[in-house]
Amino acid sequence: MPLHLYCHQQQHITQHTRIDAPEDASSLIWCDLAHPDKEEEEWAERFLGIAIPTREEMHELEPSNRFYVEHGCLYATISIMTNAQTPMPELHAVSLMVLDTSLITLRYSEPYAFAHYAKNLHEHAPVPRTGSSYAIGLIQEITNRIADNIDDSGRALDVLNHTLFRPAITDPKERQNSAPDFDEILRLIGIQADKVSKIRESLLSIERMVAFLSNSLHHTMDHEVRAHCTMLLKDIPALLDQLDALSHKTGFLLEAALGLVGIKQTAIIKIFSVVSVVFLPPTLVASIYGMNFQLMPELQWNLGYPLAIFLMLGSAWLPYRLFKKKKWL
């Protein structure tokens, strides 16, 4: 995938690749290095005049070492979730390099926020600003996307909640046909739990990045960028609180689903227990009259066999009536 250069020329945003790139980076506002190979990384370093982290360095950095300033360039590596609408969401490292008048991003994934931010640049050509303003604009776009993902997870958990705690159905046939699929419900709860966990990790990295950007470039930021940083540092904790609520709800639904599975299993075991108890007395009667003793008067009676059948049926009926009376069935 070719790298994309966005330049500000005559009140318009022009998009370039390495082939038709301008001679210098004076008009550059954003360089998006998407899946660059070694040759593209070396070209970008010469064109931009900064060091580009390798893919290995992006993943080897400890969380405390993901934010630093080197030769006037601010480096920040954050985690962004992709494939949010699939059962297998993924976290990918994305590096942002903030210069005085431009922003450079390095990524090996396809977050939706990047395409949307590029579209906004074309539709609303900004007045040339500082690199921190473009970085905050991109972070705002990423945060908005995260907020949408949180809302999606909330709606998905509501659906699972309604599935688990639907109103009682009195018709036995309809109740049997509409029984919830607990295997699928547990799978969906697991997916949402994983998604919420990854969103939290992404938000925490973004919060650290905004705080570091605000502290490092506080004196060079204009009033609007500082206001955006302040707003983000207030919005992100609110989103984290929302994630806490979703996390608790996910845990509750997991416990509820497992509890309902246990109740269902108990009901099945209860049926087997009742059947065993009901057939225990007839088995005892049959065992007694199955003995091979010579002196068993009933064996010589004409009504001996009907009597044994009656005793077995009666001894089965009495426990059954007792269970019905106790409302155990």
N, C-alpha and C positions, 0 to 999 in steps of 0.2 A: 504494500500500500504506500503510495507516495506521500511525502510529508507536505503539509499545507502551510503556506505563508499568507498571512492576512496583513495587507498594507493599507495605509490611509493616504489616498491621493485625490486632491481636489474635491473634498467633501464626500468621497465615495470610498467604499471598501473594495479593494481588488484582491483576488485570490490567485496565488501563484504556486508553482511547484519548484523543485530544484532546477528544472530545465529553464524556466522562464523567470527565475528569481531576479530581483533588482540587483544592481551592482553593489549596493551597501545596505545596511540594516537601519538606515536613518528613518525610513518611512514605515518600518515594521511595527505592528502593534501586537501580533500574536503569531507565534510559530508553533504549530501542533505537530510534534514528532510521533506519529502513530506507527507502531511496529517497524521502527527504523532498522536497517541492517548496518553492518560495520562501516560501509562506505558512506552511508547517509549521516551516521553519527559524526564521522570525521569531517564531512563537508559542513555540517551544522556548527561544529566547534570553530572551524575557520571563519565561517560567515558571521557567527554571533560573537566570537571572541571570548567564549566561556567554556568551561569543562562540562561535558555531558555525562551524567552517571550511566554506568552500564546496567544492563538488566539484573545482573548478579548483585551489583552494589545496592540497587533499589530494594532487593529482598533481604540482603544481609544486614541492613541497618537496623540497629535496635531502636525501639520507639523513642528513647531519649535522644538518639542521634539523628533523627530524621529531619531536624530543623537546624539550619546553620547558615552563616553568611561567609562567603568566600570571594575575595577580589571584587567587592561591591555588588555581588549577586546573591540574592536570598534564595536558598534552596529549601524546599519543603516537600516531603513525601507523605501522601495521605492514602487511605484505603477507600476504594469505591466499589460498591456492589453492582454487579451486572447480572443479567438473566433473572431479574427480579420476578418476572411473570412466569417463570418455569419452576418445576419442582427441584431444580438444582441451581440455586443462586450461588454466585461466586464473588469472592473479594479479590480485587486486584490493586496492586500498588501503582500510584500515579504520582509522578514528580512534577512540581511546579518550580520554575526558576523565574524570579521576579527581578527585572532590570529597571532602570530609571523610567524608560518610556515604553517598555514592551514586556510581554509575558511569553515564556516558553514552557510548553508542557511536553512531557515524555510519558507515553503509555503503551501498553501491550494488550489492550482490551478495547472494547467498544461501548463505553458508557453513553447512554442516551443523552445525557446533559451536554456533552460536547457537540453533538450534531445540532442540538437545539440552540446552544449558545452561538455557534457559527451562523445559523439561520438568522438569529436576532441581529448579529453584526451586519449582515447584508441588508436586512430590512430597515434597521435603524442605525445608520452610520454615525458612530459617536465622534464627538470632537476629540482630537488627539489629547490624550491624558497620560497619566503615569502608569507604569506597569502594575503598581498595586491596585489601581482602579479596575484594570482588566482582570486581575487575579480575584478580587472580591466579587466582580460580576460573575465570573465562572463559578466561584464557590457558592454564590447565591443561587445560581441555576442548579448546581448539584444538590444543595439543601432543599430546594423546592421539589426536586425529583424524589428525594428521600422522604419528604413529607407526604408526597403522593403514595409512596410505597407503604408508609405507615398506615395511611387511610385504607389502602387495599388490604393490608393484614387485618385491620380492625373489622372490615366488612366480612372477610373470610372467617374470622373467629366468631362473628355474630351468626353466620350461617351454620357453623358447627354447633354453636350453643343451641340454636333453634332445632337442629337435628337431634341433639341428645335429649333435650328437654321439651319435646313436642307434647301437646295435650294428649291425655290418655284416650285411646281408641277402644270403644266398648265391643265392637264387632270382632269376634275371635278370628274370622277369616281375613278381614281387612287388617287386623293387627299383625297377623302372621306375614301377610304380603308386604306390609310397610315396615317391617322390622329393620332397624338401622344396621348398616354394614360396619361393624366395629373395627374390622381390619382396615377398611378404607378411612374411617374416622381417625384412628390412631396414626395412620400414615400422614394424613393431612395436618393433624396437630403437630407432628414432628417436623413437617415442612415449614409451618409457620413459626415454630420455635427456632429453627435454624435461621430463618429469614430475620426474625426479630433480633437474634444474637448478632448477625452480620451487620444489620443496620446500626446497632448500638456501637459496634467497633468502628464502623465508618464515621459515625457522628463524633465519637470521641477524638478520632484523629483530626477531623475537620476543626473541632473546637480548639485543639492544641495549635493547629496551624494558624487559625485566625488570631488567637491570642499572641502567638509568636510574631506574626506579621504586624499586628497593631503595636506591640512593644518595640520591635526593631525599626519600624519605619514611621513611628509616631510623629517625629518632627518634620518629615518630608511629605506626609499625607495632607491632602486638602480636607476641608471640613466635611465634604460629602462622603469621602471614603471613610473617614473616622466614624461618621454617623452610621454607615453601613456595617462597619466592624462592631460597633456598639449594639446595633440591632441584631446582628448574627449571634453575638455572645449572650443575648437575652433569649433569642428564639431557640437556639440549640438546647439549653437546659429544659425549656418547655417541651421540646420534642423528646428529650431523654425521659422526662416525667411520663409522657404519653407511652413511651416504650416500656417503662416500668409497669404501667397499668396493663399493657398488652402481655407482658411477660407473666404477671400474676394471673391474668386470665387464661393464658396458655397452660400454666401449671394447674389451675383449677379444672380446666376442661380435661386435661390428661388424667388427673385423679378421678374426676367424675366418670370418664369413659372406662377406666380400669375398674371403678366401683360397680358400674352397671354390668360390665363383663362378669365380675364376681357374683353379682346378684343373679344374672342369667345362669351361670354355672351352678349356683346354689339351688336354683329352681329345678334344674335338670337332675341334680343329685337327690333333691327331695322326692322327685317322682320315683326314682329308682329305690329310694329308701322305703317309700310307702308301698310300692309293689312288693318289695322283699318282705315287709311286715305282714301285708295282706296274705301272701302265699305261705308264710311260715306255719300258721296253724294247720292248713290243709296238708302241708308236707308232713307235719307231725302225725296227723291221723293216718295218712297213707303209709308212713313208716311203721306205725304200730301194727296195722293190719297186713303189712307185708312181712311180718315176722313168721318164721317157719316153726312155730310151736304146735304140738299136737293138740293140746287142750286149749283151744280158743273157741268157746261156744258160738260166737257170732258167725264163724265160718260155716256152721252147719245150719244156720237159720235160712229160711227162704227169703226173708227180707234183709239179710245181712249186707248184701251188696248195696241196695238202695239206701240202707241206713248209713253206710260208710260215705256214700256220695253226698247224702244230706248233711252229715257232720262236716265234711270238707267244705261244702258250699256255705254252710252256716258259719263256720269258723272264719271264712274269708269275708263274709258279709259284715260280721260284727266289728272288726277293726276298721273296715271301710266306713261304716256309719259313724263310728267314733271320731274318725278323722274329719268327716264332713261336719259333725256337730261342733267340733273344736275349730272349724274353719281353717284347717291345715291344708285343705285341698281347694 
